[in-house]
Amino acid sequence: MQVVTTDSEIKKDSLKAWVLAARPKTLSGAAVPVMIGLSLAWADAQTHNMSGIFNWVAAALCLLFAFIMQIDANFINDFVDYAQGIDDRATRLGPERACTQGWVSIGKMKRVIAATTCLACLVGLPLVWYGGVAMIAVGALCVLFCFLYTTHLSRMGLGDVLVLVFFGLIPVCVTYYLQLHTVTLEVLFASIACGLVIDALLIVNNFRDRDTDRLAGKRTIAVRIGAQRTLQLYLLVGIVACLLGIIFLFFGRWLVFVTPLLYLLLHYSTYLKMKKIWEGRQLNNCLGATARNIFIYGLLVSLALLISGLYLSVHVG
């Protein structure tokens, strides 16, 4: 059951208000790509007798940067949707938003967005030491598209592409590269799979909001292809993500292919719930279930990689 927070429970600009605005439940989506990238790097370092090369400072900076950028994106989304009049308290189906509810003042939200963006840049800047000046370009792209997503690209139906890139390809590949200074075929497949799994969260969101988005002129994928195909797409991204794990079989890491099948069972169960509920605020339960599934996927893949790394280091290295 969804717990609804009333305005009277939230003091304006209080710590609780800002925690709600930060949407801590979304941080699992930021953590999973970094977890998978680090697990891949650690496993490969063990397999090739390079355990001493793994850098924990770079690992911590990657994770912290991902968290701050996710919070920054949430603040920007909250503010822009309010400023553009997209969030309407009467028609909104998703979780309540801080600016629309009046939990935080608009002036302070602007200043906090600026401060959070600067903090992310400061945290990410030391990664130049580990990955070269190319990390500046990567960080700049993350910041740029953090703003462009809410202001323009999500309204054009490009949100799913951005999720694949910025929650899959970039964080997994860059996290791995910062450790071992290369990117392998396994890393590429794992990054695409990760992006697809996390995109399921956006698909649920767009599936729920398809009618209000259509009225607001947002051309999300759910608006473009319709509810039935969007539901099928939700199921498909989970299946394809697991099938991409076949690449690990060719490198003796069968466990990395097998363990995510548990995630697929959970994903299919959530798909059935979406199909049954179909519309309305109850789909927020599927949103929460999808976030849980994503985190479980990240844990399963990461653990499988760590175990396979240890096994191969003993039997092959």
WOLINDA-V333054 format. One line per field, one symbol per residue. psi: psi as a letter, one per 30 degrees, with the letter a starting at -180 (. if undefined). burial: b if it has 24 or more other ideal C-beta (glycine too) atoms within 12 Angstrom, else e. Layout:
psi=???
burial=???
This chain:
psi=kkkkkleffjkkgleeeeeeefiffffeeeeeeeeeeeeeeeeeeeeghhfffkjfeeeeeeeeeeeeeeeeeeeeeeeeeeefgejkeefkfllkkeeefgfkkeeeeeeeeeeeeeeeeeefeffeefglfffeeeeeeeeefeefeeeeeefgggeeeeeeefgdeeeeeeeeefefhlkleeeeeeeeeeeeeffeeeeeeeeegeeeeeefgkileeeefleeeeeeeeeeeeeeeeefffefefggifefeeeffeeeeeeeeeeeeeeeeelaffffeeeeeeeeeeeeeeeeeeeeeeeeeeeeeefe.
burial=eeeeeeeeebebeeeebbebbbbebbbbbbbbbbbbbbbbbbbbbbbeeeeeebbeebbebbbbbbbbbbbbbbbbbbbbbbeeebbeeeebbbbbbbbbbbbbeeebbeebbeebbeebbebbeebeebbeeebeebbebbbebbbbbbeebbbebbbbbbbbbbbbbbbbbbbbbbbbeebbebbbbbbbbbbbbbbbbbbbbbbbbbebbeeeebebbbbeeebeebbebbbbbbbbbbebbebbeebebebbbebbbebbebbbebbebbeebeeeeebbbbbbbbbbbbbbbbbbbbbbbbbbbeebeeeee
